[in-house]
């Protein structure tokens, strides 16, 4: 596998897409049930191929990622050849960005000496989608980019 297998919940949510995937290979429900029963290794391979197809589509369309930790907020804008980042760091160790209060503190103190803001740009070391997948496996989530764009507009004025 190139990425990782979808969870049971993800497969359930993508039930119709998976059925279409099997149909594209001329596998109907009866045949799929037979494959699962008599050739579990083939069934596993089909699940892996479908998972990789879904991940590839999601990653190809990914434009923004966010990763929140106790004292840092990492915002990423995924371009074709490189990734741009904005990192917000609290210099007050008591602040926790994983709480509602911590996010309110960040909003109130964004442009004070208690918050460091770092902007960066980095070429992908590996293939774009693999690099984005690595960030997701480290805890980043897909985003609409609203927070990134708001902060980017403020700091580039």
HUQUIKA-V886528 format. One record per residue. NEAR is the number of other ideal C-beta (glycine too) atoms within 8 Angstrom. D_LAST is the distance of its C-alpha to the last C-alpha in whole Angstrom. Layout:
# HUQUIKA-V886528
NEAR:D_LAST
NEAR:D_LAST
This chain:
# HUQUIKA-V886528
7:44
6:41
9:39
7:41
7:43
11:42
6:43
5:46
6:44
9:41
11:44
7:46
6:43
10:43
8:47
6:47
8:44
10:47
9:50
8:48
10:48
11:51
9:52
6:51
7:53
5:56
9:56
8:57
6:57
6:61
8:60
11:57
8:59
8:62
12:60
9:58
6:62
6:63
7:61
8:58
6:56
8:56
11:54
8:52
8:51
12:50
11:48
10:46
8:46
11:44
13:42
11:41
9:40
12:38
14:36
11:35
8:34
9:32
12:30
7:30
6:28
11:26
6:22
13:21
15:23
13:22
13:24
8:25
10:27
8:28
9:25
12:23
11:21
13:20
15:18
14:19
12:18
10:21
7:21
4:24
6:25
9:22
12:21
10:17
13:17
13:15
13:17
13:18
10:20
15:22
8:24
7:26
6:29
4:30
11:27
9:28
14:25
7:28
7:29
5:28
7:28
13:26
9:23
8:23
11:23
14:20
7:18
6:19
10:18
10:15
5:14
6:17
4:19
7:21
13:18
7:17
11:15
8:15
9:14
7:16
7:18
8:22
5:24
10:27
5:30
6:32
6:32
10:29
11:31
9:33
12:29
13:28
11:31
9:32
11:28
11:30
7:33
7:31
7:30
10:27
8:27
7:26
11:23
4:22
9:18
7:17
9:16
14:14
8:12
8:11
13:10
10:9
8:6
8:6
9:6
5:4
4:0
